[in-house]
Amino acid sequence: MSRVRGLLRGLVRAAQWLWLLAVLLVVWEVVARQAESLFIPPFSRIVVAFVDNWLSGDPASLFLSDQFWADVLPSLARLAAGYGLACAIGVVVGIVLGVWRQAGAFLNPLIRLGMSVPVTMLLPIAIVFFGITSGMNVSLIALGCLWPILVNTYDGVRGLDTVVTTTARSMRLSRRRYFLSVLLPGASPSIIAGMRISIGIALVLMVISELYAATSGLGFYIVEQQKLFRFPELWSAILLVALLGILFNAAFALLERSALRWHRGAKAGSERAS
C-alpha cells in the first residue's frame, strides 16, 4: 500500500512539472499544422525525425543510429575535454588565489575582465590560432567554463567561516589535513555551484563553435540541415541538445545531492538550533 501511495505521489509531482510543457507542445502541434510553415514543422514530425536520425540503430548499438555515432559522439568528446580542462584549472587556480590573498587581490580585476568578455567574440581568434580543428572547439569551451568555476572556487575559499579556520589553526593541523578536512569541504558548495553553472555554458559553446568551425558534431549537423532546408531534422538536433542539457543537469543534481549531503544536514541542524 505504501508503494502505491509513493507511486501516486510521484505521478502527481511529475504532472505538476510537466503539464505546462504538454500544453505548449499541443499548441505547437495545432498551430504548426494550421500554418503549414516550412521552418516550424509540427512537433509530431520532429519526433519522427528524431527517432529516424538518432534512435534507428540495432540493439547491439543500443538503438543509437550511425548519425548519432558520427555527430553526437564528437560533440560530447569536445564538451568533456573542454569542461574537464576548465574544472581542473578553475578549481586549482581558484584555491591558490583564495589561499594566497595578495595574489587574489592583484589578479581579481583581470579575472573580472575575463568574465565580462563574451567568449563567442573570441571565436574568430580561436579559428586563426587553432584552425578548424577539435582543439579550437575544446579551447573555446574551456575558456567559457573557466571563469564561473574559478570565481566560485575563489569566493568559496575566501568565504570560509573564520571560526572554523581559526579552530583548525589552533589545532595545528598539517597542510594536507587542513586542505582535505577544512578548506575543500568548506568551499565545495561554491565549487560545485560553479561547475553546475558551467555545464550549461559548455553545452551552448559546444554547439556555437561547431556552427561556424567544425566538420562534424551537432552544430555542424544543424548547419547542414539548414542548408538543405530539412527543418524537421534540424529541429530534431535542437531537441537532442535540449534533452542532453536536461540529462546533464539531472546527473549533476544527483551528484550534488550525494556530495553535499553533509552540508544539507549541517544546515538543517543549525536552522533547528536557531
LINHUUR-V676549 format. One record per residue. N is the residue number from 1. PHI is phi in whole degrees, -180 to 180 (999 if undefined). Layout:
n=N phi=PHI
n=N phi=PHI
This chain:
n=1 phi=999
n=2 phi=-66
n=3 phi=-66
n=4 phi=-64
n=5 phi=-63
n=6 phi=-64
n=7 phi=-65
n=8 phi=-64
n=9 phi=-63
n=10 phi=-64
n=11 phi=-66
n=12 phi=-64
n=13 phi=-64
n=14 phi=-65
n=15 phi=-64
n=16 phi=-64
n=17 phi=-85
n=18 phi=-102
n=19 phi=-64
n=20 phi=-66
n=21 phi=-61
n=22 phi=-62
n=23 phi=-63
n=24 phi=-63
n=25 phi=-68
n=26 phi=-65
n=27 phi=-62
n=28 phi=-56
n=29 phi=-60
n=30 phi=-67
n=31 phi=-65
n=32 phi=-66
n=33 phi=-68
n=34 phi=-75
n=35 phi=-75
n=36 phi=54
n=37 phi=-82
n=38 phi=-69
n=39 phi=-87
n=40 phi=-125
n=41 phi=-75
n=42 phi=-59
n=43 phi=-63
n=44 phi=-63
n=45 phi=-68
n=46 phi=-66
n=47 phi=-64
n=48 phi=-61
n=49 phi=-65
n=50 phi=-61
n=51 phi=-65
n=52 phi=-64
n=53 phi=-80
n=54 phi=-116
n=55 phi=-126
n=56 phi=-105
n=57 phi=-84
n=58 phi=-87
n=59 phi=-58
n=60 phi=-63
n=61 phi=-102
n=62 phi=61
n=63 phi=65
n=64 phi=-85
n=65 phi=-79
n=66 phi=-62
n=67 phi=-63
n=68 phi=-63
n=69 phi=-66
n=70 phi=-78
n=71 phi=-117
n=72 phi=-77
n=73 phi=-61
n=74 phi=-60
n=75 phi=-64
n=76 phi=-66
n=77 phi=-66
n=78 phi=-65
n=79 phi=-61
n=80 phi=-63
n=81 phi=-67
n=82 phi=-66
n=83 phi=-67
n=84 phi=-63
n=85 phi=-63
n=86 phi=-64
n=87 phi=-63
n=88 phi=-63
n=89 phi=-69
n=90 phi=-63
n=91 phi=-68
n=92 phi=-64
n=93 phi=-66
n=94 phi=-63
n=95 phi=-66
n=96 phi=-60
n=97 phi=-70
n=98 phi=-70
n=99 phi=-79
n=100 phi=-91
n=101 phi=-66
n=102 phi=-64
n=103 phi=-66
n=104 phi=-63
n=105 phi=-67
n=106 phi=-71
n=107 phi=-93
n=108 phi=-57
n=109 phi=-60
n=110 phi=-66
n=111 phi=-65
n=112 phi=-64
n=113 phi=-65
n=114 phi=-62
n=115 phi=-67
n=116 phi=-80
n=117 phi=-89
n=118 phi=-62
n=119 phi=-65
n=120 phi=-63
n=121 phi=-67
n=122 phi=-88
n=123 phi=-58
n=124 phi=-61
n=125 phi=-68
n=126 phi=-64
n=127 phi=-65
n=128 phi=-63
n=129 phi=-75
n=130 phi=-105
n=131 phi=76
n=132 phi=-86
n=133 phi=-135
n=134 phi=-64
n=135 phi=-60
n=136 phi=-65
n=137 phi=-62
n=138 phi=-64
n=139 phi=-64
n=140 phi=-68
n=141 phi=-63
n=142 phi=-62
n=143 phi=-67
n=144 phi=-69
n=145 phi=-83
n=146 phi=-62
n=147 phi=-65
n=148 phi=-60
n=149 phi=-68
n=150 phi=-62
n=151 phi=-67
n=152 phi=-66
n=153 phi=-65
n=154 phi=-59
n=155 phi=-66
n=156 phi=-65
n=157 phi=-69
n=158 phi=-67
n=159 phi=-92
n=160 phi=-60
n=161 phi=-60
n=162 phi=-64
n=163 phi=-64
n=164 phi=-65
n=165 phi=-66
n=166 phi=-65
n=167 phi=-63
n=168 phi=-64
n=169 phi=-67
n=170 phi=-67
n=171 phi=-83
n=172 phi=56
n=173 phi=-70
n=174 phi=-69
n=175 phi=-60
n=176 phi=-64
n=177 phi=-66
n=178 phi=-64
n=179 phi=-66
n=180 phi=-79
n=181 phi=-102
n=182 phi=-121
n=183 phi=-67
n=184 phi=-65
n=185 phi=-63
n=186 phi=-67
n=187 phi=-91
n=188 phi=-61
n=189 phi=-59
n=190 phi=-71
n=191 phi=-63
n=192 phi=-67
n=193 phi=-62
n=194 phi=-65
n=195 phi=-68
n=196 phi=-70
n=197 phi=-62
n=198 phi=-72
n=199 phi=-67
n=200 phi=-68
n=201 phi=-62
n=202 phi=-62
n=203 phi=-65
n=204 phi=-64
n=205 phi=-68
n=206 phi=-58
n=207 phi=-69
n=208 phi=-61
n=209 phi=-64
n=210 phi=-80
n=211 phi=-63
n=212 phi=-109
n=213 phi=-150
n=214 phi=-165
n=215 phi=-115
n=216 phi=-161
n=217 phi=114
n=218 phi=-66
n=219 phi=-62
n=220 phi=-62
n=221 phi=-63
n=222 phi=-61
n=223 phi=-64
n=224 phi=-63
n=225 phi=-68
n=226 phi=-66
n=227 phi=-66
n=228 phi=-91
n=229 phi=58
n=230 phi=-100
n=231 phi=-76
n=232 phi=-60
n=233 phi=-68
n=234 phi=-60
n=235 phi=-67
n=236 phi=-65
n=237 phi=-69
n=238 phi=-63
n=239 phi=-62
n=240 phi=-64
n=241 phi=-62
n=242 phi=-63
n=243 phi=-66
n=244 phi=-63
n=245 phi=-61
n=246 phi=-62
n=247 phi=-63
n=248 phi=-63
n=249 phi=-66
n=250 phi=-65
n=251 phi=-64
n=252 phi=-68
n=253 phi=-64
n=254 phi=-65
n=255 phi=-62
n=256 phi=-64
n=257 phi=-63
n=258 phi=-76
n=259 phi=-72
n=260 phi=-109
n=261 phi=-61
n=262 phi=-65
n=263 phi=-68
n=264 phi=-67
n=265 phi=-65
n=266 phi=-67
n=267 phi=-66
n=268 phi=-64
n=269 phi=-65
n=270 phi=-68
n=271 phi=-68
n=272 phi=-68
n=273 phi=-67
n=274 phi=-77
